[in-house]
Each structure stands twice: as structure tokens, then as C-alpha cells.
Amino acid sequence: MIKLVKIETVMGQLTLVFEASFPDGSTKTVAINFSEIQDVFREIKKLLGREPTLADFKDVVKAYINKVRERQAEAKPSFSVENLLGVDLEEG
């Protein structure tokens, strides 16, 4: 599941906020700067010689969120960092 839930503009920068489901069963918020999508649109126009479509937009967002999903799956530690609260990591 990927749903657009908010559009934010801060200092002229447009950010799209999505809710996305992840393989672990959770739902997380993913923010994408619209400028990143525009970069891909420029490549589409350059490579395909046409204006990007709504279908292209959906594909770009899905690809971006799938990368986020992959990075999260790769980076998931096998331990709980909550157990480290207040622990001096430099102590033997």
C-alpha cells in the first residue's frame, strides 16, 4: 500500500508525504522531495521524447518507496537498540 497523505511546502520546497506498508507488516511515513521526482521526469523526457504521465509519476513513487523498503530490510539489526538506552558505549 502506498497512499499520498500530505503535500507540504516549506520555503518553496514541495514535499510529498506518503504512508506505505512494509514487509514487516508495519505502515510508515515516507517523505519525497518533489525535486527528486522532477529529476526523473527530466530523464523520461530526454530518453523517451515525451512529457511524463500520471502513470510515470506512480511508477517513480513506487520505485522510490521500494528502495526505501529494501534499505530498511538490509539495515535491520539483529538486536534491540532500546536495551542500549543510558549505556556508556565506550565502557569495556
URFEN-V27977 format. One record per run of one state. SS is the DSSP state (H for helix, E for strand, C for the rest). FROM is the first residue (numbers start at 0). LEN is the number of residues. If there is no record, write none. Layout:
# URFEN-V27977
<<SS | FROM | LEN> <SS | FROM | LEN>>
This chain:
# URFEN-V27977
<<C | 0 | 1> <E | 1 | 9> <C | 10 | 2> <E | 12 | 9> <C | 21 | 5> <E | 26 | 7> <H | 33 | 15> <C | 48 | 5> <H | 53 | 22> <C | 75 | 5> <H | 80 | 4> <C | 84 | 8>>
